[in-house]
Amino acid sequence: LNQLAFLKGLALTSPVVAGALQPSIPVFTFILAVALGDETLRPRRRDGALKLLGVALCVIGALLTSAYQGDMVLRGSEDALGTVKEAAAG
């Protein structure tokens, strides 16, 4: 049920949001675990510092993924159904 709801939510959003959401899931899980008391966070200890480093890397990865303006994969336009129509060469 969880995966079905997740996939339905991804279908309703843009690719940029979906691309940023996937690497940020561990961050949300960690924040929820700390808030519920299942996980402890002591930043001055090595394990706590590594946890924060992992969260920071996830956030940086999500930001890079959503901000990347790479090459266009498909050239053309989409019709009302989302079907990509190739642009005429010329």
MOPAC internal coordinates of N, CA, C and O (Angstrom, degrees):
PM7 1SCF
backbone

  N    0.0000 0     0.00 0     0.00 0    0    0    0
  C    1.4591 1     0.00 0     0.00 0    1    0    0
  C    1.5296 1   110.28 1     0.00 0    2    1    0
  O    1.2310 1   120.91 1   138.18 1    3    2    1
  N    1.3280 1   115.87 1   -41.82 1    3    2    1
  C    1.4513 1   119.84 1   179.92 1    5    3    2
  C    1.5252 1   111.06 1   -60.62 1    6    5    3
  O    1.2310 1   120.12 1   133.16 1    7    6    5
  N    1.3323 1   117.37 1   -46.84 1    7    6    5
  C    1.4574 1   120.71 1  -178.75 1    9    7    6
  C    1.5289 1   111.82 1   -65.95 1   10    9    7
  O    1.2310 1   120.33 1   143.81 1   11   10    9
  N    1.3243 1   116.98 1   -36.19 1   11   10    9
  C    1.4622 1   119.49 1   178.12 1   13   11   10
  C    1.5193 1   111.05 1   -65.05 1   14   13   11
  O    1.2310 1   120.40 1   137.11 1   15   14   13
  N    1.3304 1   116.83 1   -42.89 1   15   14   13
  C    1.4620 1   120.57 1   178.08 1   17   15   14
  C    1.5289 1   110.49 1   -65.20 1   18   17   15
  O    1.2310 1   120.69 1   140.42 1   19   18   17
  N    1.3217 1   116.29 1   -39.58 1   19   18   17
  C    1.4622 1   120.51 1   178.42 1   21   19   18
  C    1.5252 1   110.92 1   -62.66 1   22   21   19
  O    1.2310 1   120.12 1   133.20 1   23   22   21
  N    1.3256 1   117.37 1   -46.80 1   23   22   21
  C    1.4599 1   121.10 1  -179.53 1   25   23   22
  C    1.5272 1   111.74 1   -66.17 1   26   25   23
  O    1.2310 1   120.08 1   142.88 1   27   26   25
  N    1.3061 1   117.46 1   -37.12 1   27   26   25
  C    1.4707 1   120.72 1   176.88 1   29   27   26
  C    1.5261 1   110.08 1   -64.89 1   30   29   27
  O    1.2310 1   120.35 1   138.86 1   31   30   29
  N    1.3269 1   116.93 1   -41.14 1   31   30   29
  C    1.4584 1   120.49 1   177.35 1   33   31   30
  C    1.5141 1   111.97 1   -64.11 1   34   33   31
  O    1.2310 1   120.05 1   140.47 1   35   34   33
  N    1.3293 1   117.52 1   -39.53 1   35   34   33
  C    1.4617 1   120.64 1   176.74 1   37   35   34
  C    1.5196 1   111.72 1   -64.29 1   38   37   35
  O    1.2310 1   120.60 1   145.12 1   39   38   37
  N    1.3302 1   116.46 1   -34.88 1   39   38   37
  C    1.4617 1   119.93 1   179.44 1   41   39   38
  C    1.5283 1   111.36 1   -68.50 1   42   41   39
  O    1.2310 1   119.95 1   155.01 1   43   42   41
  N    1.3141 1   117.70 1   -24.99 1   43   42   41
  C    1.4599 1   121.62 1  -177.63 1   45   43   42
  C    1.5246 1   113.77 1   -90.89 1   46   45   43
  O    1.2310 1   119.72 1  -179.94 1   47   46   45
  N    1.2987 1   118.13 1     0.06 1   47   46   45
  C    1.4616 1   120.91 1  -176.93 1   49   47   46
  C    1.5227 1   110.77 1  -119.82 1   50   49   47
  O    1.2310 1   120.74 1    -3.03 1   51   50   49
  N    1.3082 1   116.19 1   176.97 1   51   50   49
  C    1.4610 1   120.31 1  -179.38 1   53   51   50
  C    1.5329 1   110.23 1   -82.55 1   54   53   51
  O    1.2310 1   119.84 1   -19.64 1   55   54   53
  N    1.3130 1   117.90 1   160.36 1   55   54   53
  C    1.4632 1   120.57 1   177.61 1   57   55   54
  C    1.5259 1   113.17 1   -61.48 1   58   57   55
  O    1.2310 1   120.17 1   148.67 1   59   58   57
  N    1.3293 1   117.29 1   -31.33 1   59   58   57
  C    1.4623 1   120.38 1   179.76 1   61   59   58
  C    1.5254 1   110.45 1   -65.98 1   62   61   59
  O    1.2310 1   120.51 1   134.14 1   63   62   61
  N    1.3273 1   116.62 1   -45.86 1   63   62   61
  C    1.4648 1   120.42 1   179.10 1   65   63   62
  C    1.5237 1   110.19 1   -66.17 1   66   65   63
  O    1.2310 1   120.24 1   137.53 1   67   66   65
  N    1.3124 1   117.14 1   -42.47 1   67   66   65
  C    1.4637 1   120.47 1   179.08 1   69   67   66
  C    1.5283 1   110.73 1   -63.12 1   70   69   67
  O    1.2310 1   120.35 1   141.35 1   71   70   69
  N    1.3287 1   116.94 1   -38.65 1   71   70   69
  C    1.4589 1   120.73 1   178.65 1   73   71   70
  C    1.5181 1   112.78 1   -67.78 1   74   73   71
  O    1.2310 1   120.07 1   147.77 1   75   74   73
  N    1.3203 1   117.47 1   -32.23 1   75   74   73
  C    1.4603 1   120.87 1   178.23 1   77   75   74
  C    1.5193 1   111.54 1   -81.75 1   78   77   75
  O    1.2310 1   120.25 1   152.26 1   79   78   77
  N    1.3211 1   117.12 1   -27.74 1   79   78   77
  C    1.4612 1   120.48 1  -177.67 1   81   79   78
  C    1.5213 1   112.10 1   -71.25 1   82   81   79
  O    1.2310 1   120.20 1   138.90 1   83   82   81
  N    1.3116 1   117.23 1   -41.10 1   83   82   81
  C    1.4645 1   120.61 1  -175.66 1   85   83   82
  C    1.5316 1   113.30 1   -57.89 1   86   85   83
  O    1.2310 1   118.52 1   129.33 1   87   86   85
  N    1.3451 1   120.42 1   -50.67 1   87   86   85
  C    1.4705 1   117.86 1   179.74 1   89   87   86
  C    1.5225 1   113.91 1   -75.17 1   90   89   87
  O    1.2310 1   119.70 1   169.31 1   91   90   89
  N    1.3308 1   118.18 1   -10.69 1   91   90   89
  C    1.4650 1   119.68 1  -179.87 1   93   91   90
  C    1.5266 1   112.94 1   -92.26 1   94   93   91
  O    1.2310 1   119.32 1   175.38 1   95   94   93
  N    1.3127 1   118.90 1    -4.62 1   95   94   93
  C    1.4677 1   121.93 1   179.67 1   97   95   94
  C    1.5314 1   111.53 1   -59.45 1   98   97   95
  O    1.2310 1   118.30 1   137.43 1   99   98   97
  N    1.3471 1   120.85 1   -42.57 1   99   98   97
  C    1.4671 1   118.93 1   176.87 1  101   99   98
  C    1.5322 1   113.12 1   -61.58 1  102  101   99
  O    1.2310 1   120.19 1   148.55 1  103  102  101
  N    1.3179 1   117.24 1   -31.45 1  103  102  101
  C    1.4674 1   120.48 1   177.78 1  105  103  102
  C    1.5158 1   110.24 1   -65.36 1  106  105  103
  O    1.2310 1   120.36 1   132.55 1  107  106  105
  N    1.3366 1   116.93 1   -47.45 1  107  106  105
  C    1.4632 1   120.55 1   178.78 1  109  107  106
  C    1.5300 1   111.10 1   -62.31 1  110  109  107
  O    1.2310 1   120.52 1   139.90 1  111  110  109
  N    1.3158 1   116.61 1   -40.10 1  111  110  109
  C    1.4629 1   120.92 1   178.52 1  113  111  110
  C    1.5176 1   111.08 1   -63.44 1  114  113  111
  O    1.2310 1   120.02 1   136.37 1  115  114  113
  N    1.3176 1   117.57 1   -43.63 1  115  114  113
  C    1.4604 1   121.52 1   179.86 1  117  115  114
  C    1.5326 1   111.11 1   -65.17 1  118  117  115
  O    1.2310 1   120.35 1   135.41 1  119  118  117
  N    1.3255 1   116.93 1   -44.59 1  119  118  117
  C    1.4680 1   120.21 1   178.77 1  121  119  118
  C    1.5163 1   110.81 1   -61.58 1  122  121  119
  O    1.2310 1   120.03 1   138.15 1  123  122  121
  N    1.3142 1   117.55 1   -41.85 1  123  122  121
  C    1.4630 1   121.31 1   178.07 1  125  123  122
  C    1.5234 1   110.95 1   -65.03 1  126  125  123
  O    1.2310 1   119.68 1   139.13 1  127  126  125
  N    1.3326 1   118.21 1   -40.87 1  127  126  125
  C    1.4716 1   121.58 1   179.46 1  129  127  126
  C    1.5250 1   110.94 1   -65.31 1  130  129  127
  O    1.2310 1   119.92 1   141.05 1  131  130  129
  N    1.3329 1   117.75 1   -38.95 1  131  130  129
  C    1.4681 1   120.41 1   177.48 1  133  131  130
  C    1.5264 1   110.05 1   -67.57 1  134  133  131
  O    1.2310 1   120.49 1   137.37 1  135  134  133
  N    1.3421 1   116.67 1   -42.63 1  135  134  133
  C    1.4646 1   120.83 1  -179.06 1  137  135  134
  C    1.5277 1   111.63 1   -63.83 1  138  137  135
  O    1.2310 1   120.10 1   144.40 1  139  138  137
  N    1.3259 1   117.42 1   -35.60 1  139  138  137
  C    1.4623 1   121.13 1  -179.38 1  141  139  138
  C    1.5248 1   112.96 1   -85.95 1  142  141  139
  O    1.2310 1   120.23 1   173.80 1  143  142  141
  N    1.3235 1   117.16 1    -6.20 1  143  142  141
  C    1.4564 1   120.92 1   178.09 1  145  143  142
  C    1.5121 1   114.94 1    85.32 1  146  145  143
  O    1.2310 1   119.82 1  -172.60 1  147  146  145
  N    1.3270 1   117.95 1     7.40 1  147  146  145
  C    1.4639 1   121.06 1   178.34 1  149  147  146
  C    1.5252 1   111.71 1   -77.10 1  150  149  147
  O    1.2310 1   120.57 1   156.25 1  151  150  149
  N    1.3116 1   116.51 1   -23.75 1  151  150  149
  C    1.4595 1   122.65 1  -178.04 1  153  151  150
  C    1.5242 1   108.00 1  -125.67 1  154  153  151
  O    1.2310 1   120.71 1   -40.82 1  155  154  153
  N    1.3243 1   116.25 1   139.18 1  155  154  153
  C    1.4604 1   119.81 1   176.83 1  157  155  154
  C    1.5185 1   109.20 1  -103.21 1  158  157  155
  O    1.2310 1   120.98 1   -29.92 1  159  158  157
  N    1.3099 1   115.73 1   150.08 1  159  158  157
  C    1.4543 1   121.07 1  -179.61 1  161  159  158
  C    1.5199 1   108.78 1  -130.91 1  162  161  159
  O    1.2310 1   121.40 1   -70.72 1  163  162  161
  N    1.3151 1   114.93 1   109.28 1  163  162  161
  C    1.4627 1   121.87 1   176.68 1  165  163  162
  C    1.5217 1   107.00 1  -122.49 1  166  165  163
  O    1.2310 1   119.92 1   -86.37 1  167  166  165
  N    1.3475 1   117.75 1    93.63 1  167  166  165
  C    1.4665 1   121.08 1  -172.85 1  169  167  166
  C    1.5251 1   114.68 1   -61.84 1  170  169  167
  O    1.2310 1   119.46 1   157.59 1  171  170  169
  N    1.3237 1   118.63 1   -22.41 1  171  170  169
  C    1.4640 1   120.08 1  -178.50 1  173  171  170
  C    1.5213 1   112.38 1   -80.63 1  174  173  171
  O    1.2310 1   120.13 1   163.42 1  175  174  173
  N    1.3379 1   117.37 1   -16.58 1  175  174  173
  C    1.4672 1   120.37 1   175.78 1  177  175  174
  C    1.5179 1   109.55 1   -88.86 1  178  177  175
  O    1.2310 1   121.59 1   -20.59 1  179  178  177
  N    1.3352 1   114.56 1   159.41 1  179  178  177
  C    1.4641 1   119.28 1  -177.52 1  181  179  178
  C    1.5283 1   111.94 1   -61.30 1  182  181  179
  O    1.2310 1   120.07 1   135.16 1  183  182  181
  N    1.3348 1   117.46 1   -44.84 1  183  182  181
  C    1.4608 1   119.33 1  -178.38 1  185  183  182
  C    1.5286 1   111.61 1   -65.04 1  186  185  183
  O    1.2310 1   120.24 1   142.59 1  187  186  185
  N    1.3200 1   117.15 1   -37.41 1  187  186  185
  C    1.4608 1   120.04 1   177.55 1  189  187  186
  C    1.5135 1   112.38 1   -67.19 1  190  189  187
  O    1.2310 1   120.79 1   140.35 1  191  190  189
  N    1.3453 1   116.09 1   -39.65 1  191  190  189
  C    1.4661 1   120.14 1   178.26 1  193  191  190
  C    1.5302 1   110.67 1   -65.77 1  194  193  191
  O    1.2310 1   120.38 1   142.16 1  195  194  193
  N    1.3254 1   116.88 1   -37.84 1  195  194  193
  C    1.4627 1   119.92 1   178.57 1  197  195  194
  C    1.5337 1   111.37 1   -69.02 1  198  197  195
  O    1.2310 1   120.40 1   145.10 1  199  198  197
  N    1.3211 1   116.84 1   -34.90 1  199  198  197
  C    1.4712 1   119.92 1   175.61 1  201  199  198
  C    1.5220 1   110.34 1   -62.60 1  202  201  199
  O    1.2310 1   120.86 1   134.94 1  203  202  201
  N    1.3316 1   115.95 1   -45.06 1  203  202  201
  C    1.4646 1   119.47 1   178.83 1  205  203  202
  C    1.5260 1   111.52 1   -66.05 1  206  205  203
  O    1.2310 1   120.20 1   144.15 1  207  206  205
  N    1.3292 1   117.23 1   -35.85 1  207  206  205
  C    1.4586 1   120.50 1   176.28 1  209  207  206
  C    1.5270 1   110.63 1   -63.36 1  210  209  207
  O    1.2310 1   120.42 1   138.07 1  211  210  209
  N    1.3154 1   116.80 1   -41.93 1  211  210  209
  C    1.4656 1   120.70 1   177.55 1  213  211  210
  C    1.5191 1   112.18 1   -62.43 1  214  213  211
  O    1.2310 1   120.41 1   138.31 1  215  214  213
  N    1.3337 1   116.82 1   -41.69 1  215  214  213
  C    1.4618 1   120.81 1   177.26 1  217  215  214
  C    1.5223 1   109.86 1   -63.31 1  218  217  215
  O    1.2310 1   120.39 1   136.33 1  219  218  217
  N    1.3352 1   116.87 1   -43.67 1  219  218  217
  C    1.4656 1   120.80 1  -179.80 1  221  219  218
  C    1.5255 1   110.92 1   -62.84 1  222  221  219
  O    1.2310 1   120.02 1   138.87 1  223  222  221
  N    1.3258 1   117.56 1   -41.13 1  223  222  221
  C    1.4655 1   120.48 1   178.54 1  225  223  222
  C    1.5304 1   111.76 1   -64.56 1  226  225  223
  O    1.2310 1   120.48 1   140.97 1  227  226  225
  N    1.3224 1   116.68 1   -39.03 1  227  226  225
  C    1.4738 1   120.10 1   176.98 1  229  227  226
  C    1.5241 1   111.07 1   -63.65 1  230  229  227
  O    1.2310 1   120.42 1   136.76 1  231  230  229
  N    1.3256 1   116.80 1   -43.24 1  231  230  229
  C    1.4631 1   120.54 1   179.98 1  233  231  230
  C    1.5236 1   110.31 1   -65.32 1  234  233  231
  O    1.2310 1   120.07 1   136.19 1  235  234  233
  N    1.3321 1   117.48 1   -43.81 1  235  234  233
  C    1.4611 1   120.78 1   178.67 1  237  235  234
  C    1.5322 1   110.36 1   -62.40 1  238  237  235
  O    1.2310 1   120.39 1   137.80 1  239  238  237
  N    1.3224 1   116.86 1   -42.20 1  239  238  237
  C    1.4648 1   120.30 1   177.85 1  241  239  238
  C    1.5176 1   112.28 1   -62.34 1  242  241  239
  O    1.2310 1   120.27 1   139.21 1  243  242  241
  N    1.3251 1   117.10 1   -40.79 1  243  242  241
  C    1.4690 1   120.42 1   178.22 1  245  243  242
  C    1.5225 1   110.61 1   -65.28 1  246  245  243
  O    1.2310 1   120.52 1   138.64 1  247  246  245
  N    1.3287 1   116.61 1   -41.36 1  247  246  245
  C    1.4691 1   119.64 1   179.10 1  249  247  246
  C    1.5275 1   111.51 1   -65.79 1  250  249  247
  O    1.2310 1   120.34 1   137.16 1  251  250  249
  N    1.3278 1   116.95 1   -42.84 1  251  250  249
  C    1.4598 1   119.95 1   178.53 1  253  251  250
  C    1.5228 1   111.58 1   -64.57 1  254  253  251
  O    1.2310 1   120.69 1   139.64 1  255  254  253
  N    1.3141 1   116.28 1   -40.36 1  255  254  253
  C    1.4603 1   120.54 1   179.92 1  257  255  254
  C    1.5193 1   111.20 1   -63.29 1  258  257  255
  O    1.2310 1   120.40 1   137.47 1  259  258  257
  N    1.3202 1   116.84 1   -42.53 1  259  258  257
  C    1.4630 1   119.30 1  -177.03 1  261  259  258
  C    1.5302 1   112.47 1   -79.39 1  262  261  259
  O    1.2310 1   119.62 1   156.30 1  263  262  261
  N    1.3281 1   118.32 1   -23.70 1  263  262  261
  C    1.4606 1   120.95 1  -177.36 1  265  263  262
  C    1.5249 1   113.05 1   -94.14 1  266  265  263
  O    1.2310 1   119.44 1   169.30 1  267  266  265
  N    1.3169 1   118.67 1   -10.70 1  267  266  265
  C    1.4596 1   121.69 1  -176.49 1  269  267  266
  C    1.5269 1   110.29 1   -66.23 1  270  269  267
  O    1.2310 1   120.90 1   -51.89 1  271  270  269
  N    1.3031 1   115.88 1   128.11 1  271  270  269
  C    1.4669 1   121.99 1   179.28 1  273  271  270
  C    1.5222 1   108.73 1  -115.00 1  274  273  271
  O    1.2310 1   120.44 1  -112.04 1  275  274  273
  N    1.3047 1   116.76 1    67.96 1  275  274  273
  C    1.4629 1   121.45 1  -175.17 1  277  275  274
  C    1.5129 1   113.39 1   -76.67 1  278  277  275
  O    1.2310 1   121.76 1     9.26 1  279  278  277
  N    1.3186 1   114.23 1  -170.74 1  279  278  277
  C    1.4581 1   120.80 1   179.92 1  281  279  278
  C    1.5204 1   110.43 1   -65.42 1  282  281  279
  O    1.2310 1   120.96 1   -29.61 1  283  282  281
  N    1.3168 1   115.77 1   150.39 1  283  282  281
  C    1.4522 1   120.86 1   177.88 1  285  283  282
  C    1.5326 1   108.18 1   -74.24 1  286  285  283
  O    1.2310 1   120.45 1   -48.94 1  287  286  285
  N    1.3147 1   116.75 1   131.06 1  287  286  285
  C    1.4525 1   120.35 1  -177.70 1  289  287  286
  C    1.5206 1   110.72 1   -81.63 1  290  289  287
  O    1.2310 1   120.59 1   132.18 1  291  290  289
  N    1.3149 1   116.47 1   -47.82 1  291  290  289
  C    1.4634 1   121.32 1   179.09 1  293  291  290
  C    1.5195 1   109.19 1  -116.39 1  294  293  291
  O    1.2310 1   120.78 1   -46.93 1  295  294  293
  N    1.3063 1   116.10 1   133.07 1  295  294  293
  C    1.4631 1   119.54 1   175.33 1  297  295  294
  C    1.5191 1   107.71 1  -102.50 1  298  297  295
  O    1.2310 1   120.75 1   -49.69 1  299  298  297
  N    1.2943 1   116.16 1   130.31 1  299  298  297
  C    1.4498 1   120.55 1  -179.85 1  301  299  298
  C    1.5115 1   109.33 1   151.04 1  302  301  299
  O    1.2310 1   120.73 1    16.33 1  303  302  301
  N    1.2884 1   116.22 1  -163.67 1  303  302  301
  C    1.4558 1   120.49 1   179.81 1  305  303  302
  C    1.5186 1   108.77 1  -132.29 1  306  305  303
  O    1.2310 1   121.41 1   -19.03 1  307  306  305
  N    1.3195 1   114.90 1   160.97 1  307  306  305
  C    1.4596 1   120.21 1   178.88 1  309  307  306
  C    1.5112 1   109.17 1  -103.14 1  310  309  307
  O    1.2310 1   121.05 1   -37.81 1  311  310  309
  N    1.3300 1   115.59 1   142.19 1  311  310  309
  C    1.4568 1   118.60 1   173.85 1  313  311  310
  C    1.5239 1   109.37 1   -87.75 1  314  313  311
  O    1.2310 1   119.79 1     7.56 1  315  314  313
  N    1.3014 1   118.00 1  -172.44 1  315  314  313
  C    1.4660 1   122.01 1  -175.59 1  317  315  314
  C    1.5244 1   112.58 1   -62.64 1  318  317  315
  O    1.2310 1   119.61 1   154.79 1  319  318  317
  N    1.3211 1   118.35 1   -25.21 1  319  318  317
  C    1.4556 1   121.80 1  -179.59 1  321  319  318
  C    1.5282 1   111.83 1   -89.94 1  322  321  319
  O    1.2310 1   119.81 1   178.12 1  323  322  321
  N    1.3281 1   117.96 1    -1.88 1  323  322  321
  C    1.4548 1   120.95 1   179.76 1  325  323  322
  C    1.5071 1   113.80 1    87.78 1  326  325  323
  O    1.2310 1   119.91 1  -171.14 1  327  326  325
  N    1.3247 1   117.78 1     8.86 1  327  326  325
  C    1.4498 1   121.77 1   179.09 1  329  327  326
  C    1.5263 1   108.86 1   -80.03 1  330  329  327
  O    1.2310 1   120.36 1   -50.23 1  331  330  329
  N    1.3196 1   116.93 1   129.77 1  331  330  329
  C    1.4633 1   121.10 1  -178.68 1  333  331  330
  C    1.5265 1   108.81 1   -81.30 1  334  333  331
  O    1.2310 1   121.56 1   -53.35 1  335  334  333
  N    1.3326 1   114.62 1   126.65 1  335  334  333
  C    1.4639 1   120.29 1   176.29 1  337  335  334
  C    1.5179 1   107.17 1  -105.31 1  338  337  335
  O    1.2310 1   120.66 1   -53.22 1  339  338  337
  N    1.3185 1   116.34 1   126.78 1  339  338  337
  C    1.4662 1   121.17 1  -179.78 1  341  339  338
  C    1.5194 1   110.12 1   -65.94 1  342  341  339
  O    1.2310 1   121.14 1   -40.01 1  343  342  341
  N    1.3141 1   115.42 1   139.99 1  343  342  341
  C    1.4575 1   121.04 1   176.07 1  345  343  342
  C    1.5250 1   109.09 1   -73.72 1  346  345  343
  O    1.2310 1   120.70 1   -33.85 1  347  346  345
  N    1.3110 1   116.28 1   146.15 1  347  346  345
  C    1.4612 1   120.59 1   179.66 1  349  347  346
  C    1.5182 1   109.90 1   -70.54 1  350  349  347
  O    1.2310 1   120.93 1   -48.46 1  351  350  349
  N    1.3116 1   115.84 1   131.54 1  351  350  349
  C    1.4693 1   119.83 1   179.11 1  353  351  350
  C    1.5192 1   108.58 1   -73.66 1  354  353  351
  O    1.2310 1   121.67 1   -41.37 1  355  354  353
  N    1.3091 1   114.40 1   138.63 1  355  354  353
  C    1.4560 1   113.67 1   178.59 1  357  355  354
  C    1.4241 1   114.13 1   157.28 1  358  357  355
  O    1.2310 1   120.10 1   180.00 1  359  358  357

